[in-house]
Amino acid sequence: MQQTKSINHSYHQLETLGRKDGVVYLKRLFAGRNDVLLPTIDLINRPTIVISKGRSSDKLQKIDHNNIKTVIRIDSDKITGLERWDEESETFFYVAASDKRAILLADHLAERGDAIFFAPLEYGDDNLEMYLQIDQEIESLLV
């Protein structure tokens, strides 16, 4: 896949994976805690669909940010679908059974001007494969 220049690369290690129909696809190069997630979304400065792996549903539902329009949590033990709508934050919370389903769901929900941001909680040898899989899945969407 041809890599485009990363926006705000020096800030929280964001990598731009590509763009399609006015939607930018981003990932954080290094996983991180929830307290780093919100400043990173500030930098994106677009309505954002967050794809998260490794965070519990309870922790994700406590995240409140004006730019977050949807959160998709990857959990292989669940069936892909809507978990809940939070009226106060005006945020949809979904669960996806796999990385691929999460990316396809985010792509379906995204509108021109949005960002799709893959933000895992943990990074390690086990997750390196996950990062490569995310790259491949997003690359297949951008072709």
N, C-alpha and C positions, 0 to 999 in steps of 0.2 A: 504494500500500500504506500502511496506517495504521502509522506508526512508534510503537513502544512506547518508554518511557523506557529509556535505555541503562544497563546495570549497570556500575558502576565506570568511567563514561565518562572521568573525568579520569585514569585510570590506563591507560596504553598505548593510549588512543583506541579502546576497545571500543564497538561499536555492536550493540545487540540488534535483530535483524531481525524477530523474532517468536517465538512459542511454539506448539507443536502436540503434543498428547498427552503433556505433561510434559517435552518436549524443548525446549531453548532454542537458537535459531539466532543465532550471533554472527559478526561479522567485525571485523577490525582495520581502522580507517579508513586507516591508513598502513602500508605494507609495512615490514618490518624484518628485521633480522639474526636468526640463530638464537639469539644470546645474549639477545635480548629475548623470544623465544618462550616460554621456560620460566617466567619471572616472570609473564607474561600468563596462562599456564595455571594458575599458582598462584592468581591472582585469580578465575578462573572457578570454581574449587573444586567441580567436578563431574567425573565420568568424561567424558572428552572425546574426540571424533572430530575429528581435525585434517585439514582439506583444505588441501593446499599446492600452490602453483604456483611454479616457478622454483628449487626446491631439488632437488639431485641425490638419487638414491636412497641413495647412500653417506652423505650428510650427515643425511638424515632417519633412517636406521637407527642413527645414533649418538646421537640424542636419547633421553634416558632420563628419564621422569617418571612417578610413580605414577598420576597422573590420566589419562594418555594410554592409551586402550584400543585405538585404531585410528588409523593414519595413511593417508590417501589422497593419493597424489601424482598430479597431472594431467600427463599427457604424451601429446600428440596422436599420437606415433609408436608408441604401445603399444596393445595390446588390453586392455580393462578386465578385471581379475581380481586374484586374490591373488598378491602377489609373494613373501611369506614370512611365517612366524610366528617371532617371537623369544621363545624359551622363557624366557630370563632376565628380560626386561622384561614378559613376558606381553602382548605387543603384536602385533596383526596389521598388516601392511603391504600395502596394495593400490595398484594403479595404475589410473587411469581415463583414457580417451581424450579426454574433454571435460569442461568445467565441469558440464554438465548430468548426465552420467553419474556424476561424482563426488558431486554433490548427491543424486541418486537413490540411489546406493549408501549414502551416509552416512545418509540417511533410512531406508533399509531396515534398516541395522545398529543404529540408535539404539534405546535403551530408555528408558522413563520415568526421568527424573532425569539423563539425559545432556545434554551440550552438543555441538553441531556448530559447529566454529570454523573459519572460512575465514581462512587466514593466508598470504597471498602473500609472497614474498621481496622482490619489486621493485615499485616504483610509478613510473609515468611516464605520458606521454600515451598510449602504446600500451595501458597497463593500465587506463586509465579506462574504456574499453569493457568490459574484463573485469569490473570492479567493478559496472557497470550490469547486465551479463549475469547476474552472481551474484545481484544483488537481484531481478531478474525471475524467475530460476529458483526461488529460495526463495519468492518471493511466490506463484508458481503452486502450490507445495506447501502453503502455509498457507491457501489458500482452501477 
